[in-house]
Amino acid sequence: MLEFTVNVKQGIAILWTLIAIVLSLILVLTIGYPYIYPFPWQVSVGLFFGLLLVITLPIYLFLVLWQALAKAETA
């Protein structure tokens, strides 16, 4: 049987990505609540992916910095 392991950095990335997806969905779905559909669905999809990028980018940059510092420490 194949063993499945996740280290701390991968766990942080997975958890933060799931949180970002939920937050992006909530923001996109509630942004036009009083008007139901104030703009076309293409704008909603673009807004979702834009928010997802803005929310996930800092944590992935943090993980890259963490990895670079860990490699610099061992060298």
N, CA, C and O atoms as CSV, one atom per row, in Angstrom:
chain,resi,resn,atom,element,x,y,z
A,1,MET,N,N,0.837,-1.184,0.000
A,1,MET,CA,C,0.000,0.000,0.000
A,1,MET,C,C,0.881,1.247,0.000
A,1,MET,O,O,1.931,1.267,0.643
A,2,LEU,N,N,0.460,2.276,-0.714
A,2,LEU,CA,C,1.220,3.508,-0.837
A,2,LEU,C,C,1.057,4.347,0.422
A,2,LEU,O,O,-0.057,4.580,0.890
A,3,GLU,N,N,2.188,4.799,0.962
A,3,GLU,CA,C,2.153,5.604,2.179
A,3,GLU,C,C,2.001,7.078,1.812
A,3,GLU,O,O,2.650,7.562,0.884
A,4,PHE,N,N,1.156,7.779,2.529
A,4,PHE,CA,C,0.881,9.190,2.261
A,4,PHE,C,C,1.368,10.010,3.440
A,4,PHE,O,O,0.869,9.855,4.555
A,5,THR,N,N,2.345,10.886,3.203
A,5,THR,CA,C,2.861,11.739,4.278
A,5,THR,C,C,2.830,13.195,3.838
A,5,THR,O,O,3.001,13.509,2.660
A,6,VAL,N,N,2.611,14.064,4.794
A,6,VAL,CA,C,2.592,15.513,4.538
A,6,VAL,C,C,3.469,16.165,5.595
A,6,VAL,O,O,3.279,15.942,6.791
A,7,ASN,N,N,4.441,16.982,5.149
A,7,ASN,CA,C,5.260,17.677,6.138
A,7,ASN,C,C,4.568,18.979,6.567
A,7,ASN,O,O,3.479,19.296,6.089
A,8,VAL,N,N,5.199,19.714,7.457
A,8,VAL,CA,C,4.572,20.904,8.033
A,8,VAL,C,C,4.307,21.970,6.964
A,8,VAL,O,O,3.233,22.572,6.938
A,9,LYS,N,N,5.276,22.197,6.093
A,9,LYS,CA,C,5.108,23.227,5.064
A,9,LYS,C,C,3.975,22.875,4.105
A,9,LYS,O,O,3.193,23.745,3.720
A,10,GLN,N,N,3.886,21.622,3.725
A,10,GLN,CA,C,2.792,21.196,2.847
A,10,GLN,C,C,1.449,21.308,3.561
A,10,GLN,O,O,0.449,21.688,2.951
A,11,GLY,N,N,1.423,20.982,4.837
A,11,GLY,CA,C,0.187,21.109,5.615
A,11,GLY,C,C,-0.282,22.546,5.706
A,11,GLY,O,O,-1.473,22.829,5.579
A,12,ILE,N,N,0.668,23.466,5.931
A,12,ILE,CA,C,0.325,24.890,5.981
A,12,ILE,C,C,-0.233,25.343,4.635
A,12,ILE,O,O,-1.238,26.052,4.584
A,13,ALA,N,N,0.415,24.937,3.549
A,13,ALA,CA,C,-0.026,25.341,2.207
A,13,ALA,C,C,-1.422,24.801,1.899
A,13,ALA,O,O,-2.263,25.525,1.366
A,14,ILE,N,N,-1.672,23.540,2.228
A,14,ILE,CA,C,-2.976,22.931,1.964
A,14,ILE,C,C,-4.067,23.615,2.783
A,14,ILE,O,O,-5.123,23.960,2.253
A,15,LEU,N,N,-3.813,23.807,4.067
A,15,LEU,CA,C,-4.806,24.433,4.943
A,15,LEU,C,C,-5.105,25.863,4.506
A,15,LEU,O,O,-6.268,26.261,4.432
A,16,TRP,N,N,-4.056,26.637,4.217
A,16,TRP,CA,C,-4.270,28.025,3.815
A,16,TRP,C,C,-4.992,28.114,2.471
A,16,TRP,O,O,-5.817,29.006,2.269
A,17,THR,N,N,-4.688,27.198,1.555
A,17,THR,CA,C,-5.372,27.195,0.260
A,17,THR,C,C,-6.861,26.906,0.430
A,17,THR,O,O,-7.694,27.543,-0.215
A,18,LEU,N,N,-7.195,25.959,1.287
A,18,LEU,CA,C,-8.607,25.659,1.548
A,18,LEU,C,C,-9.317,26.856,2.175
A,18,LEU,O,O,-10.446,27.177,1.804
A,19,ILE,N,N,-8.657,27.514,3.121
A,19,ILE,CA,C,-9.237,28.699,3.745
A,19,ILE,C,C,-9.432,29.801,2.704
A,19,ILE,O,O,-10.462,30.476,2.698
A,20,ALA,N,N,-8.446,29.982,1.825
A,20,ALA,CA,C,-8.521,31.019,0.797
A,20,ALA,C,C,-9.657,30.750,-0.182
A,20,ALA,O,O,-10.341,31.682,-0.604
A,21,ILE,N,N,-9.865,29.484,-0.548
A,21,ILE,CA,C,-10.958,29.141,-1.464
A,21,ILE,C,C,-12.299,29.487,-0.835
A,21,ILE,O,O,-13.161,30.074,-1.488
A,22,VAL,N,N,-12.477,29.129,0.423
A,22,VAL,CA,C,-13.737,29.412,1.115
A,22,VAL,C,C,-13.959,30.920,1.240
A,22,VAL,O,O,-15.055,31.415,0.976
A,23,LEU,N,N,-12.910,31.647,1.645
A,23,LEU,CA,C,-13.041,33.101,1.768
A,23,LEU,C,C,-13.353,33.762,0.431
A,23,LEU,O,O,-14.186,34.666,0.368
A,24,SER,N,N,-12.699,33.324,-0.629
A,24,SER,CA,C,-12.951,33.887,-1.957
A,24,SER,C,C,-14.380,33.623,-2.407
A,24,SER,O,O,-15.043,34.512,-2.941
A,25,LEU,N,N,-14.848,32.412,-2.194
A,25,LEU,CA,C,-16.236,32.086,-2.553
A,25,LEU,C,C,-17.225,32.943,-1.777
A,25,LEU,O,O,-18.177,33.474,-2.348
A,26,ILE,N,N,-17.001,33.074,-0.483
A,26,ILE,CA,C,-17.903,33.873,0.349
A,26,ILE,C,C,-17.920,35.320,-0.125
A,26,ILE,O,O,-18.988,35.916,-0.259
A,27,LEU,N,N,-16.740,35.890,-0.381
A,27,LEU,CA,C,-16.681,37.287,-0.814
A,27,LEU,C,C,-17.338,37.499,-2.170
A,27,LEU,O,O,-18.072,38.469,-2.358
A,28,VAL,N,N,-17.084,36.603,-3.111
A,28,VAL,CA,C,-17.662,36.764,-4.446
A,28,VAL,C,C,-19.173,36.579,-4.416
A,28,VAL,O,O,-19.898,37.310,-5.092
A,29,LEU,N,N,-19.651,35.623,-3.649
A,29,LEU,CA,C,-21.091,35.362,-3.613
A,29,LEU,C,C,-21.864,36.426,-2.840
A,29,LEU,O,O,-23.043,36.648,-3.116
A,30,THR,N,N,-21.221,37.089,-1.877
A,30,THR,CA,C,-21.934,38.090,-1.083
A,30,THR,C,C,-21.699,39.517,-1.560
A,30,THR,O,O,-22.329,40.442,-1.047
A,31,ILE,N,N,-20.807,39.721,-2.533
A,31,ILE,CA,C,-20.492,41.082,-2.963
A,31,ILE,C,C,-21.685,41.755,-3.640
A,31,ILE,O,O,-21.840,42.971,-3.527
A,32,GLY,N,N,-22.514,41.012,-4.328
A,32,GLY,CA,C,-23.674,41.608,-4.986
A,32,GLY,C,C,-24.980,41.152,-4.370
A,32,GLY,O,O,-25.990,41.040,-5.066
A,33,TYR,N,N,-24.972,40.886,-3.071
A,33,TYR,CA,C,-26.144,40.319,-2.405
A,33,TYR,C,C,-27.445,41.108,-2.590
A,33,TYR,O,O,-28.465,40.504,-2.921
A,34,PRO,N,N,-27.450,42.426,-2.392
A,34,PRO,CA,C,-28.744,43.117,-2.530
A,34,PRO,C,C,-29.302,43.086,-3.951
A,34,PRO,O,O,-30.515,43.167,-4.143
A,35,TYR,N,N,-28.426,42.971,-4.943
A,35,TYR,CA,C,-28.861,43.036,-6.333
A,35,TYR,C,C,-28.884,41.679,-7.018
A,35,TYR,O,O,-29.241,41.595,-8.193
A,36,ILE,N,N,-28.518,40.633,-6.325
A,36,ILE,CA,C,-28.422,39.261,-6.814
A,36,ILE,C,C,-27.331,39.132,-7.886
A,36,ILE,O,O,-26.309,38.502,-7.611
A,37,TYR,N,N,-27.490,39.682,-9.066
A,37,TYR,CA,C,-26.468,39.587,-10.112
A,37,TYR,C,C,-26.179,40.970,-10.695
A,37,TYR,O,O,-26.736,41.330,-11.732
A,38,PRO,N,N,-25.314,41.748,-10.040
A,38,PRO,CA,C,-25.039,43.090,-10.559
A,38,PRO,C,C,-24.075,43.101,-11.747
A,38,PRO,O,O,-23.967,44.112,-12.440
A,39,PHE,N,N,-23.371,41.988,-11.991
A,39,PHE,CA,C,-22.428,41.945,-13.102
A,39,PHE,C,C,-22.415,40.548,-13.717
A,39,PHE,O,O,-22.896,39.599,-13.098
A,40,PRO,N,N,-21.869,40.408,-14.935
A,40,PRO,CA,C,-21.863,39.107,-15.616
A,40,PRO,C,C,-21.055,38.058,-14.857
A,40,PRO,O,O,-20.220,38.390,-14.016
A,41,TRP,N,N,-21.313,36.794,-15.165
A,41,TRP,CA,C,-20.649,35.706,-14.444
A,41,TRP,C,C,-19.144,35.696,-14.710
A,41,TRP,O,O,-18.384,35.208,-13.873
A,42,GLN,N,N,-18.695,36.221,-15.850
A,42,GLN,CA,C,-17.269,36.257,-16.143
A,42,GLN,C,C,-16.531,37.135,-15.132
A,42,GLN,O,O,-15.408,36.826,-14.735
A,43,VAL,N,N,-17.164,38.220,-14.724
A,43,VAL,CA,C,-16.562,39.110,-13.732
A,43,VAL,C,C,-16.481,38.389,-12.388
A,43,VAL,O,O,-15.500,38.542,-11.662
A,44,SER,N,N,-17.508,37.603,-12.054
A,44,SER,CA,C,-17.491,36.852,-10.798
A,44,SER,C,C,-16.364,35.831,-10.785
A,44,SER,O,O,-15.674,35.678,-9.777
A,45,VAL,N,N,-16.174,35.136,-11.895
A,45,VAL,CA,C,-15.096,34.143,-11.978
A,45,VAL,C,C,-13.738,34.829,-11.880
A,45,VAL,O,O,-12.853,34.352,-11.170
A,46,GLY,N,N,-13.571,35.937,-12.585
A,46,GLY,CA,C,-12.319,36.683,-12.529
A,46,GLY,C,C,-12.042,37.217,-11.136
A,46,GLY,O,O,-10.907,37.173,-10.660
A,47,LEU,N,N,-13.079,37.721,-10.485
A,47,LEU,CA,C,-12.941,38.218,-9.121
A,47,LEU,C,C,-12.562,37.099,-8.162
A,47,LEU,O,O,-11.733,37.298,-7.274
A,48,PHE,N,N,-13.162,35.920,-8.333
A,48,PHE,CA,C,-12.825,34.776,-7.485
A,48,PHE,C,C,-11.343,34.431,-7.592
A,48,PHE,O,O,-10.660,34.291,-6.578
A,49,PHE,N,N,-10.848,34.294,-8.822
A,49,PHE,CA,C,-9.448,33.922,-8.996
A,49,PHE,C,C,-8.506,35.042,-8.571
A,49,PHE,O,O,-7.415,34.773,-8.068
A,50,GLY,N,N,-8.914,36.293,-8.768
A,50,GLY,CA,C,-8.105,37.416,-8.297
A,50,GLY,C,C,-7.983,37.419,-6.782
A,50,GLY,O,O,-6.891,37.587,-6.241
A,51,LEU,N,N,-9.104,37.233,-6.102
A,51,LEU,CA,C,-9.081,37.167,-4.636
A,51,LEU,C,C,-8.281,35.968,-4.148
A,51,LEU,O,O,-7.533,36.066,-3.176
A,52,LEU,N,N,-8.440,34.842,-4.823
A,52,LEU,CA,C,-7.681,33.640,-4.451
A,52,LEU,C,C,-6.185,33.904,-4.558
A,52,LEU,O,O,-5.422,33.504,-3.679
A,53,LEU,N,N,-5.763,34.567,-5.614
A,53,LEU,CA,C,-4.354,34.893,-5.796
A,53,LEU,C,C,-3.860,35.838,-4.709
A,53,LEU,O,O,-2.788,35.634,-4.141
A,54,VAL,N,N,-4.646,36.873,-4.422
A,54,VAL,CA,C,-4.247,37.855,-3.413
A,54,VAL,C,C,-4.159,37.220,-2.025
A,54,VAL,O,O,-3.282,37.581,-1.240
A,55,ILE,N,N,-5.042,36.291,-1.715
A,55,ILE,CA,C,-5.046,35.668,-0.389
A,55,ILE,C,C,-3.949,34.612,-0.258
A,55,ILE,O,O,-3.343,34.492,0.807
A,56,THR,N,N,-3.683,33.846,-1.317
A,56,THR,CA,C,-2.711,32.753,-1.206
A,56,THR,C,C,-1.270,33.184,-1.460
A,56,THR,O,O,-0.343,32.552,-0.952
A,57,LEU,N,N,-1.066,34.234,-2.228
A,57,LEU,CA,C,0.295,34.621,-2.582
A,57,LEU,C,C,1.190,34.903,-1.373
A,57,LEU,O,O,2.329,34.437,-1.364
A,58,PRO,N,N,0.741,35.637,-0.358
A,58,PRO,CA,C,1.643,35.905,0.775
A,58,PRO,C,C,2.114,34.638,1.502
A,58,PRO,O,O,3.277,34.555,1.896
A,59,ILE,N,N,1.248,33.675,1.681
A,59,ILE,CA,C,1.666,32.473,2.414
A,59,ILE,C,C,2.641,31.648,1.588
A,59,ILE,O,O,3.568,31.056,2.142
A,60,TYR,N,N,2.449,31.597,0.266
A,60,TYR,CA,C,3.392,30.853,-0.564
A,60,TYR,C,C,4.736,31.569,-0.631
A,60,TYR,O,O,5.777,30.912,-0.657
A,61,LEU,N,N,4.737,32.886,-0.658
A,61,LEU,CA,C,5.996,33.623,-0.601
A,61,LEU,C,C,6.695,33.397,0.740
A,61,LEU,O,O,7.919,33.279,0.787
A,62,PHE,N,N,5.933,33.337,1.820
A,62,PHE,CA,C,6.488,33.026,3.131
A,62,PHE,C,C,7.126,31.638,3.146
A,62,PHE,O,O,8.209,31.459,3.702
A,63,LEU,N,N,6.461,30.659,2.539
A,63,LEU,CA,C,7.004,29.303,2.507
A,63,LEU,C,C,8.290,29.234,1.672
A,63,LEU,O,O,9.215,28.501,2.021
A,64,VAL,N,N,8.347,29.986,0.582
A,64,VAL,CA,C,9.571,30.028,-0.236
A,64,VAL,C,C,10.706,30.657,0.558
A,64,VAL,O,O,11.833,30.164,0.516
A,65,LEU,N,N,10.428,31.736,1.278
A,65,LEU,CA,C,11.439,32.373,2.119
A,65,LEU,C,C,11.905,31.429,3.216
A,65,LEU,O,O,13.100,31.345,3.498
A,66,TRP,N,N,10.975,30.724,3.831
A,66,TRP,CA,C,11.300,29.756,4.876
A,66,TRP,C,C,12.232,28.673,4.331
A,66,TRP,O,O,13.207,28.303,4.985
A,67,GLN,N,N,11.930,28.167,3.135
A,67,GLN,CA,C,12.762,27.134,2.516
A,67,GLN,C,C,14.155,27.675,2.196
A,67,GLN,O,O,15.152,26.986,2.412
A,68,ALA,N,N,14.228,28.905,1.683
A,68,ALA,CA,C,15.514,29.497,1.347
A,68,ALA,C,C,16.373,29.712,2.596
A,68,ALA,O,O,17.581,29.479,2.579
A,69,LEU,N,N,15.739,30.153,3.665
A,69,LEU,CA,C,16.475,30.361,4.922
A,69,LEU,C,C,16.931,29.026,5.513
A,69,LEU,O,O,18.016,28.939,6.087
A,70,ALA,N,N,16.117,28.005,5.377
A,70,ALA,CA,C,16.502,26.681,5.899
A,70,ALA,C,C,17.700,26.129,5.117
A,70,ALA,O,O,18.594,25.521,5.704
A,71,LYS,N,N,17.719,26.337,3.805
A,71,LYS,CA,C,18.850,25.883,3.003
A,71,LYS,C,C,20.106,26.688,3.317
A,71,LYS,O,O,21.206,26.136,3.348
A,72,ALA,N,N,19.947,27.989,3.550
A,72,ALA,CA,C,21.105,28.838,3.873
A,72,ALA,C,C,21.701,28.471,5.225
A,72,ALA,O,O,22.909,28.590,5.427
A,73,GLU,N,N,20.861,28.028,6.144
A,73,GLU,CA,C,21.327,27.625,7.475
A,73,GLU,C,C,22.179,26.364,7.421
A,73,GLU,O,O,23.177,26.248,8.133
A,74,THR,N,N,21.783,25.425,6.575
A,74,THR,CA,C,22.495,24.150,6.517
A,74,THR,C,C,23.764,24.251,5.669
A,74,THR,O,O,24.645,23.401,5.795
A,75,ALA,N,N,23.877,25.251,4.824
A,75,ALA,CA,C,25.050,25.362,3.962
A,75,ALA,C,C,26.235,25.973,4.671
A,75,ALA,O,O,27.299,26.132,4.073
